[in-house]
Amino acid sequence: MSIEQTGMDTAAPAFDRRMLEALVCPRTQAVLEYDAAAQELISRAANLAFPIRNGIPVMLEDEARILE
């Protein structure tokens, strides 16, 4: 049975860009940049990239990737 037949969509929910107005880096309180290709929120001030999972930003330092 295909996705079309079941009516189920497996695509992840999209990140709502309006959230950028309210979110800041948890370490530095600096503004964040949205990287749509990587599905991450970037904090240049902290040199961290926070993942977005199922359309929801994970703003935990333990989950963040260190930028090179």
C-alpha positions in Angstrom: 0.0 0.0 0.0 1.5 3.4 -1.0 1.5 6.7 0.9 -1.1 8.0 -1.5 -3.4 5.0 -0.8 -3.1 5.4 3.0 -3.4 9.2 3.0 -0.4 9.4 5.2 2.4 11.9 4.6 5.9 11.1 5.9 7.3 14.6 5.3 8.5 16.3 8.4 6.6 19.4 9.5 8.2 22.6 8.3 9.9 25.0 10.6 7.8 28.2 11.1 10.2 31.1 10.3 8.2 33.4 12.6 9.7 31.6 15.5 13.0 33.3 14.8 11.5 36.5 16.2 11.1 34.9 19.6 14.0 32.5 19.8 17.6 33.4 20.9 20.7 31.4 21.6 20.4 29.9 25.0 24.1 30.5 25.7 24.5 34.1 24.5 21.0 35.4 23.9 22.1 36.4 20.4 19.9 36.2 17.3 19.8 33.0 15.3 20.0 32.3 11.6 17.9 29.6 9.9 19.7 27.1 7.7 16.9 25.4 5.7 19.2 23.0 4.0 20.7 21.6 7.2 17.5 22.1 9.3 19.4 24.0 12.0 19.3 27.3 13.8 22.7 28.9 13.8 24.2 30.9 16.6 27.3 32.7 15.2 28.0 34.2 18.6 28.2 30.8 20.3 29.5 29.0 17.3 26.7 26.4 17.6 24.1 24.9 15.3 20.9 23.8 17.0 18.9 21.0 15.2 15.3 21.3 14.1 13.5 18.0 14.4 10.0 17.5 13.1 9.7 21.3 12.7 10.6 21.9 16.3 14.0 23.6 17.3 15.9 21.7 19.9 17.5 24.5 21.9 19.7 22.4 24.2 23.4 23.0 24.2 24.0 19.2 24.6 22.2 18.6 21.3 23.9 21.4 19.4 26.6 20.9 16.9 29.8 23.0 17.2 30.5 25.0 14.0 33.9 24.8 12.4 
